[in-house]
Amino acid sequence: MVARGFANALLVAFPFLPDSLATRPEQIMIVVGFAGQGLFAMRFIVQWLTSEGQGRSVIPIAFWYFSIGGGAVLLLYAIWRQDPVIICGQGLGLFIYLRNLFLIKRSRSSQSASE
């Protein structure tokens, strides 16, 4: 199982982790799920702080990077849980976040070319 292999790799890399991870890899996957949720939540904090700083509603590029990072980790967690609802939601979300980054890059490229 993927979770067991991941847990074993973590135990090799970080020997101070409890050996119970090898026998109960679901513990590691719960940590992975919370980490993904934390990354995903950071996008709102980044957006809020940037908007407060500029005095208007702004979506900074870091918002999209946190969306991709958190969404990818949550997608891995959903695949491990075999949860089709979360898999569909995060999979579609990742497409949208990547598309937004592409549109931002294309807009910046066309702006710099016209200058």
PDB file as gemmi writes it, atoms N, CA and C in Angstrom:
CRYST1    1.000    1.000    1.000  90.00  90.00  90.00 P 1                      
ATOM      1  N   MET A   1       0.842  -1.188   0.000  1.00  0.00           N  
ATOM      2  CA  MET A   1       0.000   0.000   0.000  1.00  0.00           C  
ATOM      3  C   MET A   1       0.883   1.246   0.000  1.00  0.00           C  
ATOM      4  N   VAL A   2       0.410   2.281  -0.674  1.00  0.00           N  
ATOM      5  CA  VAL A   2       1.170   3.520  -0.816  1.00  0.00           C  
ATOM      6  C   VAL A   2       1.434   4.164   0.537  1.00  0.00           C  
ATOM      7  N   ALA A   3       0.429   4.205   1.388  1.00  0.00           N  
ATOM      8  CA  ALA A   3       0.592   4.847   2.703  1.00  0.00           C  
ATOM      9  C   ALA A   3       1.657   4.132   3.526  1.00  0.00           C  
ATOM     10  N   ARG A   4       1.688   2.814   3.454  1.00  0.00           N  
ATOM     11  CA  ARG A   4       2.687   2.057   4.215  1.00  0.00           C  
ATOM     12  C   ARG A   4       4.092   2.353   3.692  1.00  0.00           C  
ATOM     13  N   GLY A   5       4.255   2.397   2.368  1.00  0.00           N  
ATOM     14  CA  GLY A   5       5.555   2.729   1.783  1.00  0.00           C  
ATOM     15  C   GLY A   5       5.986   4.138   2.144  1.00  0.00           C  
ATOM     16  N   PHE A   6       5.036   5.067   2.123  1.00  0.00           N  
ATOM     17  CA  PHE A   6       5.326   6.448   2.502  1.00  0.00           C  
ATOM     18  C   PHE A   6       5.746   6.521   3.966  1.00  0.00           C  
ATOM     19  N   ALA A   7       5.042   5.794   4.825  1.00  0.00           N  
ATOM     20  CA  ALA A   7       5.383   5.775   6.253  1.00  0.00           C  
ATOM     21  C   ALA A   7       6.768   5.185   6.470  1.00  0.00           C  
ATOM     22  N   ASN A   8       7.096   4.111   5.772  1.00  0.00           N  
ATOM     23  CA  ASN A   8       8.427   3.507   5.907  1.00  0.00           C  
ATOM     24  C   ASN A   8       9.518   4.461   5.438  1.00  0.00           C  
ATOM     25  N   ALA A   9       9.265   5.171   4.345  1.00  0.00           N  
ATOM     26  CA  ALA A   9      10.248   6.146   3.853  1.00  0.00           C  
ATOM     27  C   ALA A   9      10.456   7.262   4.872  1.00  0.00           C  
ATOM     28  N   LEU A  10       9.380   7.696   5.503  1.00  0.00           N  
ATOM     29  CA  LEU A  10       9.506   8.735   6.536  1.00  0.00           C  
ATOM     30  C   LEU A  10      10.309   8.241   7.733  1.00  0.00           C  
ATOM     31  N   LEU A  11      10.099   6.980   8.106  1.00  0.00           N  
ATOM     32  CA  LEU A  11      10.841   6.425   9.244  1.00  0.00           C  
ATOM     33  C   LEU A  11      12.331   6.327   8.945  1.00  0.00           C  
ATOM     34  N   VAL A  12      12.674   6.047   7.699  1.00  0.00           N  
ATOM     35  CA  VAL A  12      14.085   5.997   7.311  1.00  0.00           C  
ATOM     36  C   VAL A  12      14.672   7.408   7.320  1.00  0.00           C  
ATOM     37  N   ALA A  13      13.924   8.357   6.772  1.00  0.00           N  
ATOM     38  CA  ALA A  13      14.416   9.738   6.691  1.00  0.00           C  
ATOM     39  C   ALA A  13      14.443  10.424   8.054  1.00  0.00           C  
ATOM     40  N   PHE A  14      13.473  10.104   8.887  1.00  0.00           N  
ATOM     41  CA  PHE A  14      13.352  10.739  10.202  1.00  0.00           C  
ATOM     42  C   PHE A  14      13.246   9.662  11.281  1.00  0.00           C  
ATOM     43  N   PRO A  15      14.372   9.120  11.722  1.00  0.00           N  
ATOM     44  CA  PRO A  15      14.341   7.994  12.661  1.00  0.00           C  
ATOM     45  C   PRO A  15      13.724   8.320  14.021  1.00  0.00           C  
ATOM     46  N   PHE A  16      13.545   9.586  14.339  1.00  0.00           N  
ATOM     47  CA  PHE A  16      12.964   9.960  15.630  1.00  0.00           C  
ATOM     48  C   PHE A  16      11.439   9.804  15.653  1.00  0.00           C  
ATOM     49  N   LEU A  17      10.821   9.547  14.490  1.00  0.00           N  
ATOM     50  CA  LEU A  17       9.378   9.344  14.451  1.00  0.00           C  
ATOM     51  C   LEU A  17       9.022   8.014  15.109  1.00  0.00           C  
ATOM     52  N   PRO A  18       7.836   7.904  15.678  1.00  0.00           N  
ATOM     53  CA  PRO A  18       7.450   6.652  16.348  1.00  0.00           C  
ATOM     54  C   PRO A  18       7.332   5.490  15.366  1.00  0.00           C  
ATOM     55  N   ASP A  19       7.784   4.311  15.798  1.00  0.00           N  
ATOM     56  CA  ASP A  19       7.726   3.112  14.955  1.00  0.00           C  
ATOM     57  C   ASP A  19       6.294   2.711  14.614  1.00  0.00           C  
ATOM     58  N   SER A  20       5.331   3.186  15.379  1.00  0.00           N  
ATOM     59  CA  SER A  20       3.936   2.828  15.119  1.00  0.00           C  
ATOM     60  C   SER A  20       3.462   3.309  13.747  1.00  0.00           C  
ATOM     61  N   LEU A  21       4.190   4.258  13.158  1.00  0.00           N  
ATOM     62  CA  LEU A  21       3.809   4.718  11.821  1.00  0.00           C  
ATOM     63  C   LEU A  21       3.908   3.601  10.795  1.00  0.00           C  
ATOM     64  N   ALA A  22       4.854   2.698  10.990  1.00  0.00           N  
ATOM     65  CA  ALA A  22       5.024   1.588  10.045  1.00  0.00           C  
ATOM     66  C   ALA A  22       3.845   0.627  10.113  1.00  0.00           C  
ATOM     67  N   THR A  23       3.270   0.461  11.285  1.00  0.00           N  
ATOM     68  CA  THR A  23       2.152  -0.469  11.428  1.00  0.00           C  
ATOM     69  C   THR A  23       0.798   0.221  11.280  1.00  0.00           C  
ATOM     70  N   ARG A  24       0.774   1.539  11.456  1.00  0.00           N  
ATOM     71  CA  ARG A  24      -0.481   2.298  11.329  1.00  0.00           C  
ATOM     72  C   ARG A  24      -0.259   3.517  10.433  1.00  0.00           C  
ATOM     73  N   PRO A  25      -0.056   3.294   9.138  1.00  0.00           N  
ATOM     74  CA  PRO A  25       0.244   4.414   8.235  1.00  0.00           C  
ATOM     75  C   PRO A  25      -0.896   5.419   8.107  1.00  0.00           C  
ATOM     76  N   GLU A  26      -2.098   5.042   8.545  1.00  0.00           N  
ATOM     77  CA  GLU A  26      -3.200   6.000   8.471  1.00  0.00           C  
ATOM     78  C   GLU A  26      -2.926   7.235   9.327  1.00  0.00           C  
ATOM     79  N   GLN A  27      -2.079   7.074  10.364  1.00  0.00           N  
ATOM     80  CA  GLN A  27      -1.700   8.235  11.178  1.00  0.00           C  
ATOM     81  C   GLN A  27      -0.972   9.262  10.315  1.00  0.00           C  
ATOM     82  N   ILE A  28      -0.070   8.786   9.498  1.00  0.00           N  
ATOM     83  CA  ILE A  28       0.692   9.683   8.622  1.00  0.00           C  
ATOM     84  C   ILE A  28      -0.239  10.339   7.615  1.00  0.00           C  
ATOM     85  N   MET A  29      -1.178   9.589   7.089  1.00  0.00           N  
ATOM     86  CA  MET A  29      -2.078  10.146   6.089  1.00  0.00           C  
ATOM     87  C   MET A  29      -3.006  11.197   6.694  1.00  0.00           C  
ATOM     88  N   ILE A  30      -3.352  11.058   7.947  1.00  0.00           N  
ATOM     89  CA  ILE A  30      -4.149  12.093   8.609  1.00  0.00           C  
ATOM     90  C   ILE A  30      -3.329  13.371   8.730  1.00  0.00           C  
ATOM     91  N   VAL A  31      -2.048  13.228   9.060  1.00  0.00           N  
ATOM     92  CA  VAL A  31      -1.161  14.394   9.115  1.00  0.00           C  
ATOM     93  C   VAL A  31      -1.053  15.025   7.721  1.00  0.00           C  
ATOM     94  N   VAL A  32      -0.924  14.196   6.693  1.00  0.00           N  
ATOM     95  CA  VAL A  32      -0.859  14.698   5.314  1.00  0.00           C  
ATOM     96  C   VAL A  32      -2.141  15.468   4.978  1.00  0.00           C  
ATOM     97  N   GLY A  33      -3.282  14.922   5.355  1.00  0.00           N  
ATOM     98  CA  GLY A  33      -4.554  15.599   5.103  1.00  0.00           C  
ATOM     99  C   GLY A  33      -4.637  16.950   5.792  1.00  0.00           C  
ATOM    100  N   PHE A  34      -4.224  16.996   7.061  1.00  0.00           N  
ATOM    101  CA  PHE A  34      -4.232  18.272   7.784  1.00  0.00           C  
ATOM    102  C   PHE A  34      -3.229  19.254   7.184  1.00  0.00           C  
ATOM    103  N   ALA A  35      -2.087  18.756   6.735  1.00  0.00           N  
ATOM    104  CA  ALA A  35      -1.089  19.632   6.101  1.00  0.00           C  
ATOM    105  C   ALA A  35      -1.659  20.233   4.816  1.00  0.00           C  
ATOM    106  N   GLY A  36      -2.336  19.419   4.036  1.00  0.00           N  
ATOM    107  CA  GLY A  36      -2.969  19.920   2.817  1.00  0.00           C  
ATOM    108  C   GLY A  36      -4.026  20.965   3.125  1.00  0.00           C  
ATOM    109  N   GLN A  37      -4.807  20.710   4.163  1.00  0.00           N  
ATOM    110  CA  GLN A  37      -5.835  21.675   4.551  1.00  0.00           C  
ATOM    111  C   GLN A  37      -5.199  22.972   5.042  1.00  0.00           C  
ATOM    112  N   GLY A  38      -4.065  22.854   5.744  1.00  0.00           N  
ATOM    113  CA  GLY A  38      -3.347  24.043   6.203  1.00  0.00           C  
ATOM    114  C   GLY A  38      -2.826  24.874   5.045  1.00  0.00           C  
ATOM    115  N   LEU A  39      -2.234  24.203   4.061  1.00  0.00           N  
ATOM    116  CA  LEU A  39      -1.766  24.913   2.860  1.00  0.00           C  
ATOM    117  C   LEU A  39      -2.926  25.600   2.145  1.00  0.00           C  
ATOM    118  N   PHE A  40      -4.020  24.882   2.034  1.00  0.00           N  
ATOM    119  CA  PHE A  40      -5.181  25.429   1.346  1.00  0.00           C  
ATOM    120  C   PHE A  40      -5.730  26.644   2.092  1.00  0.00           C  
ATOM    121  N   ALA A  41      -5.744  26.595   3.419  1.00  0.00           N  
ATOM    122  CA  ALA A  41      -6.229  27.723   4.225  1.00  0.00           C  
ATOM    123  C   ALA A  41      -5.304  28.931   4.122  1.00  0.00           C  
ATOM    124  N   MET A  42      -4.019  28.693   3.901  1.00  0.00           N  
ATOM    125  CA  MET A  42      -3.061  29.798   3.795  1.00  0.00           C  
ATOM    126  C   MET A  42      -3.409  30.743   2.652  1.00  0.00           C  
ATOM    127  N   ARG A  43      -4.061  30.229   1.623  1.00  0.00           N  
ATOM    128  CA  ARG A  43      -4.406  31.089   0.497  1.00  0.00           C  
ATOM    129  C   ARG A  43      -5.328  32.212   0.929  1.00  0.00           C  
ATOM    130  N   PHE A  44      -6.232  31.935   1.863  1.00  0.00           N  
ATOM    131  CA  PHE A  44      -7.143  32.966   2.350  1.00  0.00           C  
ATOM    132  C   PHE A  44      -6.413  33.986   3.215  1.00  0.00           C  
ATOM    133  N   ILE A  45      -5.476  33.509   4.012  1.00  0.00           N  
ATOM    134  CA  ILE A  45      -4.697  34.419   4.858  1.00  0.00           C  
ATOM    135  C   ILE A  45      -3.852  35.349   3.993  1.00  0.00           C  
ATOM    136  N   VAL A  46      -3.204  34.790   2.972  1.00  0.00           N  
ATOM    137  CA  VAL A  46      -2.392  35.597   2.053  1.00  0.00           C  
ATOM    138  C   VAL A  46      -3.267  36.632   1.345  1.00  0.00           C  
ATOM    139  N   GLN A  47      -4.426  36.209   0.880  1.00  0.00           N  
ATOM    140  CA  GLN A  47      -5.327  37.127   0.182  1.00  0.00           C  
ATOM    141  C   GLN A  47      -5.817  38.224   1.119  1.00  0.00           C  
ATOM    142  N   TRP A  48      -6.170  37.872   2.328  1.00  0.00           N  
ATOM    143  CA  TRP A  48      -6.669  38.837   3.304  1.00  0.00           C  
ATOM    144  C   TRP A  48      -5.595  39.867   3.640  1.00  0.00           C  
ATOM    145  N   LEU A  49      -4.387  39.402   3.955  1.00  0.00           N  
ATOM    146  CA  LEU A  49      -3.307  40.325   4.319  1.00  0.00           C  
ATOM    147  C   LEU A  49      -2.937  41.251   3.156  1.00  0.00           C  
ATOM    148  N   THR A  50      -2.897  40.709   1.951  1.00  0.00           N  
ATOM    149  CA  THR A  50      -2.582  41.537   0.781  1.00  0.00           C  
ATOM    150  C   THR A  50      -3.670  42.583   0.549  1.00  0.00           C  
ATOM    151  N   SER A  51      -4.921  42.177   0.659  1.00  0.00           N  
ATOM    152  CA  SER A  51      -6.028  43.111   0.464  1.00  0.00           C  
ATOM    153  C   SER A  51      -6.021  44.204   1.524  1.00  0.00           C  
ATOM    154  N   GLU A  52      -5.764  43.832   2.776  1.00  0.00           N  
ATOM    155  CA  GLU A  52      -5.688  44.833   3.848  1.00  0.00           C  
ATOM    156  C   GLU A  52      -4.554  45.812   3.583  1.00  0.00           C  
ATOM    157  N   GLY A  53      -3.431  45.302   3.133  1.00  0.00           N  
ATOM    158  CA  GLY A  53      -2.277  46.152   2.852  1.00  0.00           C  
ATOM    159  C   GLY A  53      -2.526  47.147   1.727  1.00  0.00           C  
ATOM    160  N   GLN A  54      -3.309  46.725   0.732  1.00  0.00           N  
ATOM    161  CA  GLN A  54      -3.569  47.597  -0.417  1.00  0.00           C  
ATOM    162  C   GLN A  54      -4.876  48.383  -0.288  1.00  0.00           C  
ATOM    163  N   GLY A  55      -5.663  48.053   0.732  1.00  0.00           N  
ATOM    164  CA  GLY A  55      -6.911  48.775   0.944  1.00  0.00           C  
ATOM    165  C   GLY A  55      -7.995  48.467  -0.073  1.00  0.00           C  
ATOM    166  N   ARG A  56      -7.859  47.359  -0.770  1.00  0.00           N  
ATOM    167  CA  ARG A  56      -8.860  46.928  -1.750  1.00  0.00           C  
ATOM    168  C   ARG A  56      -8.752  45.415  -1.903  1.00  0.00           C  
ATOM    169  N   SER A  57      -9.766  44.811  -2.482  1.00  0.00           N  
ATOM    170  CA  SER A  57      -9.752  43.364  -2.669  1.00  0.00           C  
ATOM    171  C   SER A  57      -8.768  42.982  -3.774  1.00  0.00           C  
ATOM    172  N   VAL A  58      -7.809  42.136  -3.421  1.00  0.00           N  
ATOM    173  CA  VAL A  58      -6.754  41.717  -4.346  1.00  0.00           C  
ATOM    174  C   VAL A  58      -6.563  40.212  -4.217  1.00  0.00           C  
ATOM    175  N   ILE A  59      -6.313  39.548  -5.339  1.00  0.00           N  
ATOM    176  CA  ILE A  59      -5.937  38.133  -5.304  1.00  0.00           C  
ATOM    177  C   ILE A  59      -4.495  38.050  -5.789  1.00  0.00           C  
ATOM    178  N   PRO A  60      -3.542  37.916  -4.852  1.00  0.00           N  
ATOM    179  CA  PRO A  60      -2.129  37.858  -5.247  1.00  0.00           C  
ATOM    180  C   PRO A  60      -1.796  36.511  -5.883  1.00  0.00           C  
ATOM    181  N   ILE A  61      -0.707  36.469  -6.619  1.00  0.00           N  
ATOM    182  CA  ILE A  61      -0.299  35.232  -7.296  1.00  0.00           C  
ATOM    183  C   ILE A  61      -0.012  34.115  -6.286  1.00  0.00           C  
ATOM    184  N   ALA A  62       0.439  34.478  -5.080  1.00  0.00           N  
ATOM    185  CA  ALA A  62       0.690  33.464  -4.045  1.00  0.00           C  
ATOM    186  C   ALA A  62      -0.587  32.702  -3.696  1.00  0.00           C  
ATOM    187  N   PHE A  63      -1.733  33.347  -3.829  1.00  0.00           N  
ATOM    188  CA  PHE A  63      -3.022  32.698  -3.592  1.00  0.00           C  
ATOM    189  C   PHE A  63      -3.150  31.457  -4.467  1.00  0.00           C  
ATOM    190  N   TRP A  64      -2.768  31.582  -5.735  1.00  0.00           N  
ATOM    191  CA  TRP A  64      -2.899  30.461  -6.670  1.00  0.00           C  
ATOM    192  C   TRP A  64      -1.879  29.369  -6.374  1.00  0.00           C  
ATOM    193  N   TYR A  65      -0.679  29.750  -5.942  1.00  0.00           N  
ATOM    194  CA  TYR A  65       0.321  28.731  -5.597  1.00  0.00           C  
ATOM    195  C   TYR A  65      -0.089  27.951  -4.348  1.00  0.00           C  
ATOM    196  N   PHE A  66      -0.631  28.643  -3.346  1.00  0.00           N  
ATOM    197  CA  PHE A  66      -1.134  27.929  -2.165  1.00  0.00           C  
ATOM    198  C   PHE A  66      -2.327  27.053  -2.540  1.00  0.00           C  
ATOM    199  N   SER A  67      -3.157  27.518  -3.462  1.00  0.00           N  
ATOM    200  CA  SER A  67      -4.295  26.720  -3.923  1.00  0.00           C  
ATOM    201  C   SER A  67      -3.817  25.426  -4.573  1.00  0.00           C  
ATOM    202  N   ILE A  68      -2.795  25.531  -5.413  1.00  0.00           N  
ATOM    203  CA  ILE A  68      -2.255  24.345  -6.091  1.00  0.00           C  
ATOM    204  C   ILE A  68      -1.604  23.399  -5.086  1.00  0.00           C  
ATOM    205  N   GLY A  69      -0.771  23.939  -4.202  1.00  0.00           N  
ATOM    206  CA  GLY A  69      -0.099  23.091  -3.211  1.00  0.00           C  
ATOM    207  C   GLY A  69      -1.087  22.379  -2.306  1.00  0.00           C  
ATOM    208  N   GLY A  70      -2.008  23.137  -1.731  1.00  0.00           N  
ATOM    209  CA  GLY A  70      -3.005  22.538  -0.849  1.00  0.00           C  
ATOM    210  C   GLY A  70      -3.923  21.588  -1.584  1.00  0.00           C  
ATOM    211  N   GLY A  71      -4.349  21.982  -2.784  1.00  0.00           N  
ATOM    212  CA  GLY A  71      -5.230  21.124  -3.572  1.00  0.00           C  
ATOM    213  C   GLY A  71      -4.576  19.813  -3.962  1.00  0.00           C  
ATOM    214  N   ALA A  72      -3.291  19.861  -4.318  1.00  0.00           N  
ATOM    215  CA  ALA A  72      -2.576  18.635  -4.705  1.00  0.00           C  
ATOM    216  C   ALA A  72      -2.430  17.686  -3.518  1.00  0.00           C  
ATOM    217  N   VAL A  73      -2.088  18.231  -2.359  1.00  0.00           N  
ATOM    218  CA  VAL A  73      -1.940  17.380  -1.167  1.00  0.00           C  
ATOM    219  C   VAL A  73      -3.300  16.811  -0.765  1.00  0.00           C  
ATOM    220  N   LEU A  74      -4.344  17.631  -0.813  1.00  0.00           N  
ATOM    221  CA  LEU A  74      -5.681  17.127  -0.488  1.00  0.00           C  
ATOM    222  C   LEU A  74      -6.156  16.093  -1.505  1.00  0.00           C  
ATOM    223  N   LEU A  75      -5.760  16.251  -2.766  1.00  0.00           N  
ATOM    224  CA  LEU A  75      -6.110  15.253  -3.774  1.00  0.00           C  
ATOM    225  C   LEU A  75      -5.437  13.918  -3.458  1.00  0.00           C  
ATOM    226  N   LEU A  76      -4.173  13.950  -3.072  1.00  0.00           N  
ATOM    227  CA  LEU A  76      -3.491  12.711  -2.670  1.00  0.00           C  
ATOM    228  C   LEU A  76      -4.202  12.058  -1.489  1.00  0.00           C  
ATOM    229  N   TYR A  77      -4.585  12.871  -0.524  1.00  0.00           N  
ATOM    230  CA  TYR A  77      -5.304  12.360   0.648  1.00  0.00           C  
ATOM    231  C   TYR A  77      -6.644  11.744   0.224  1.00  0.00           C  
ATOM    232  N   ALA A  78      -7.356  12.410  -0.676  1.00  0.00           N  
ATOM    233  CA  ALA A  78      -8.647  11.903  -1.135  1.00  0.00           C  
ATOM    234  C   ALA A  78      -8.496  10.593  -1.904  1.00  0.00           C  
ATOM    235  N   ILE A  79      -7.435  10.493  -2.700  1.00  0.00           N  
ATOM    236  CA  ILE A  79      -7.176   9.247  -3.428  1.00  0.00           C  
ATOM    237  C   ILE A  79      -6.904   8.122  -2.439  1.00  0.00           C  
ATOM    238  N   TRP A  80      -6.119   8.410  -1.402  1.00  0.00           N  
ATOM    239  CA  TRP A  80      -5.845   7.396  -0.386  1.00  0.00           C  
ATOM    240  C   TRP A  80      -7.139   6.964   0.297  1.00  0.00           C  
ATOM    241  N   ARG A  81      -8.020   7.919   0.572  1.00  0.00           N  
ATOM    242  CA  ARG A  81      -9.299   7.601   1.227  1.00  0.00           C  
ATOM    243  C   ARG A  81     -10.304   6.993   0.255  1.00  0.00           C  
ATOM    244  N   GLN A  82      -9.997   7.081  -1.034  1.00  0.00           N  
ATOM    245  CA  GLN A  82     -10.896   6.606  -2.091  1.00  0.00           C  
ATOM    246  C   GLN A  82     -12.247   7.327  -2.011  1.00  0.00           C  
ATOM    247  N   ASP A  83     -12.174   8.653  -1.884  1.00  0.00           N  
ATOM    248  CA  ASP A  83     -13.363   9.488  -1.750  1.00  0.00           C  
ATOM    249  C   ASP A  83     -13.630  10.211  -3.074  1.00  0.00           C  
ATOM    250  N   PRO A  84     -14.584   9.723  -3.876  1.00  0.00           N  
ATOM    251  CA  PRO A  84     -14.804  10.308  -5.199  1.00  0.00           C  
ATOM    252  C   PRO A  84     -15.267  11.763  -5.165  1.00  0.00           C  
ATOM    253  N   VAL A  85     -15.966  12.169  -4.116  1.00  0.00           N  
ATOM    254  CA  VAL A  85     -16.441  13.550  -4.027  1.00  0.00           C  
ATOM    255  C   VAL A  85     -15.260  14.508  -3.904  1.00  0.00           C  
ATOM    256  N   ILE A  86     -14.339  14.219  -2.991  1.00  0.00           N  
ATOM    257  CA  ILE A  86     -13.173  15.087  -2.795  1.00  0.00           C  
ATOM    258  C   ILE A  86     -12.237  14.985  -4.003  1.00  0.00           C  
ATOM    259  N   ILE A  87     -12.092  13.801  -4.573  1.00  0.00           N  
ATOM    260  CA  ILE A  87     -11.239  13.635  -5.756  1.00  0.00           C  
ATOM    261  C   ILE A  87     -11.741  14.523  -6.895  1.00  0.00           C  
ATOM    262  N   CYS A  88     -13.031  14.491  -7.164  1.00  0.00           N  
ATOM    263  CA  CYS A  88     -13.588  15.322  -8.247  1.00  0.00           C  
ATOM    264  C   CYS A  88     -13.426  16.804  -7.934  1.00  0.00           C  
ATOM    265  N   GLY A  89     -13.733  17.193  -6.712  1.00  0.00           N  
ATOM    266  CA  GLY A  89     -13.636  18.603  -6.340  1.00  0.00           C  
ATOM    267  C   GLY A  89     -12.221  19.139  -6.422  1.00  0.00           C  
ATOM    268  N   GLN A  90     -11.270  18.410  -5.860  1.00  0.00           N  
ATOM    269  CA  GLN A  90      -9.882  18.876  -5.874  1.00  0.00           C  
ATOM    270  C   GLN A  90      -9.272  18.762  -7.270  1.00  0.00           C  
ATOM    271  N   GLY A  91      -9.643  17.725  -8.006  1.00  0.00           N  
ATOM    272  CA  GLY A  91      -9.123  17.584  -9.371  1.00  0.00           C  
ATOM    273  C   GLY A  91      -9.560  18.737 -10.257  1.00  0.00           C  
ATOM    274  N   LEU A  92     -10.833  19.091 -10.200  1.00  0.00           N  
ATOM    275  CA  LEU A  92     -11.333  20.223 -10.976  1.00  0.00           C  
ATOM    276  C   LEU A  92     -10.708  21.523 -10.476  1.00  0.00           C  
ATOM    277  N   GLY A  93     -10.597  21.658  -9.151  1.00  0.00           N  
ATOM    278  CA  GLY A  93      -9.982  22.858  -8.586  1.00  0.00           C  
ATOM    279  C   GLY A  93      -8.559  23.049  -9.077  1.00  0.00           C  
ATOM    280  N   LEU A  94      -7.772  21.985  -9.115  1.00  0.00           N  
ATOM    281  CA  LEU A  94      -6.389  22.094  -9.592  1.00  0.00           C  
ATOM    282  C   LEU A  94      -6.339  22.596 -11.030  1.00  0.00           C  
ATOM    283  N   PHE A  95      -7.247  22.107 -11.854  1.00  0.00           N  
ATOM    284  CA  PHE A  95      -7.307  22.583 -13.240  1.00  0.00           C  
ATOM    285  C   PHE A  95      -7.572  24.092 -13.278  1.00  0.00           C  
ATOM    286  N   ILE A  96      -8.514  24.552 -12.461  1.00  0.00           N  
ATOM    287  CA  ILE A  96      -8.865  25.976 -12.430  1.00  0.00           C  
ATOM    288  C   ILE A  96      -7.698  26.819 -11.928  1.00  0.00           C  
ATOM    289  N   TYR A  97      -7.005  26.355 -10.880  1.00  0.00           N  
ATOM    290  CA  TYR A  97      -5.874  27.125 -10.336  1.00  0.00           C  
ATOM    291  C   TYR A  97      -4.744  27.225 -11.361  1.00  0.00           C  
ATOM    292  N   LEU A  98      -4.455  26.115 -12.024  1.00  0.00           N  
ATOM    293  CA  LEU A  98      -3.409  26.124 -13.054  1.00  0.00           C  
ATOM    294  C   LEU A  98      -3.808  27.019 -14.226  1.00  0.00           C  
ATOM    295  N   ARG A  99      -5.063  26.986 -14.593  1.00  0.00           N  
ATOM    296  CA  ARG A  99      -5.553  27.831 -15.682  1.00  0.00           C  
ATOM    297  C   ARG A  99      -5.402  29.308 -15.315  1.00  0.00           C  
ATOM    298  N   ASN A 100      -5.711  29.669 -14.086  1.00  0.00           N  
ATOM    299  CA  ASN A 100      -5.551  31.057 -13.664  1.00  0.00           C  
ATOM    300  C   ASN A 100      -4.096  31.492 -13.723  1.00  0.00           C  
ATOM    301  N   LEU A 101      -3.185  30.628 -13.293  1.00  0.00           N  
ATOM    302  CA  LEU A 101      -1.760  30.978 -13.393  1.00  0.00           C  
ATOM    303  C   LEU A 101      -1.344  31.152 -14.851  1.00  0.00           C  
ATOM    304  N   PHE A 102      -1.850  30.297 -15.729  1.00  0.00           N  
ATOM    305  CA  PHE A 102      -1.556  30.422 -17.159  1.00  0.00           C  
ATOM    306  C   PHE A 102      -2.064  31.761 -17.696  1.00  0.00           C  
ATOM    307  N   LEU A 103      -3.284  32.135 -17.326  1.00  0.00           N  
ATOM    308  CA  LEU A 103      -3.855  33.400 -17.789  1.00  0.00           C  
ATOM    309  C   LEU A 103      -3.061  34.597 -17.267  1.00  0.00           C  
ATOM    310  N   ILE A 104      -2.614  34.526 -16.021  1.00  0.00           N  
ATOM    311  CA  ILE A 104      -1.796  35.602 -15.446  1.00  0.00           C  
ATOM    312  C   ILE A 104      -0.484  35.717 -16.209  1.00  0.00           C  
ATOM    313  N   LYS A 105       0.154  34.574 -16.460  1.00  0.00           N  
ATOM    314  CA  LYS A 105       1.438  34.584 -17.189  1.00  0.00           C  
ATOM    315  C   LYS A 105       1.253  35.135 -18.599  1.00  0.00           C  
ATOM    316  N   ARG A 106       0.206  34.708 -19.264  1.00  0.00           N  
ATOM    317  CA  ARG A 106      -0.057  35.179 -20.622  1.00  0.00           C  
ATOM    318  C   ARG A 106      -0.337  36.683 -20.637  1.00  0.00           C  
ATOM    319  N   SER A 107      -1.074  37.162 -19.659  1.00  0.00           N  
ATOM    320  CA  SER A 107      -1.378  38.593 -19.570  1.00  0.00           C  
ATOM    321  C   SER A 107      -0.113  39.409 -19.334  1.00  0.00           C  
ATOM    322  N   ARG A 108       0.747  38.913 -18.453  1.00  0.00           N  
ATOM    323  CA  ARG A 108       2.004  39.617 -18.179  1.00  0.00           C  
ATOM    324  C   ARG A 108       2.918  39.609 -19.399  1.00  0.00           C  
ATOM    325  N   SER A 109       2.933  38.493 -20.125  1.00  0.00           N  
ATOM    326  CA  SER A 109       3.770  38.400 -21.331  1.00  0.00           C  
ATOM    327  C   SER A 109       3.303  39.382 -22.396  1.00  0.00           C  
ATOM    328  N   SER A 110       1.993  39.481 -22.581  1.00  0.00           N  
ATOM    329  CA  SER A 110       1.476  40.397 -23.602  1.00  0.00           C  
ATOM    330  C   SER A 110       1.670  41.854 -23.184  1.00  0.00           C  
ATOM    331  N   GLN A 111       1.610  42.132 -21.882  1.00  0.00           N  
ATOM    332  CA  GLN A 111       1.847  43.496 -21.404  1.00  0.00           C  
ATOM    333  C   GLN A 111       3.301  43.904 -21.605  1.00  0.00           C  
ATOM    334  N   SER A 112       4.225  42.985 -21.313  1.00  0.00           N  
ATOM    335  CA  SER A 112       5.647  43.312 -21.471  1.00  0.00           C  
ATOM    336  C   SER A 112       6.032  43.405 -22.948  1.00  0.00           C  
ATOM    337  N   ALA A 113       5.359  42.657 -23.803  1.00  0.00           N  
ATOM    338  CA  ALA A 113       5.649  42.712 -25.237  1.00  0.00           C  
ATOM    339  C   ALA A 113       5.159  44.023 -25.850  1.00  0.00           C  
ATOM    340  N   SER A 114       4.080  44.582 -25.300  1.00  0.00           N  
ATOM    341  CA  SER A 114       3.532  45.822 -25.849  1.00  0.00           C  
ATOM    342  C   SER A 114       4.258  47.065 -25.334  1.00  0.00           C  
ATOM    343  N   GLU A 115       5.095  46.909 -24.333  1.00  0.00           N  
ATOM    344  CA  GLU A 115       5.822  48.065 -23.773  1.00  0.00           C  
ATOM    345  C   GLU A 115       7.070  48.378 -24.517  1.00  0.00           C  
TER     346      GLU A 115                                                      
END                                                                             
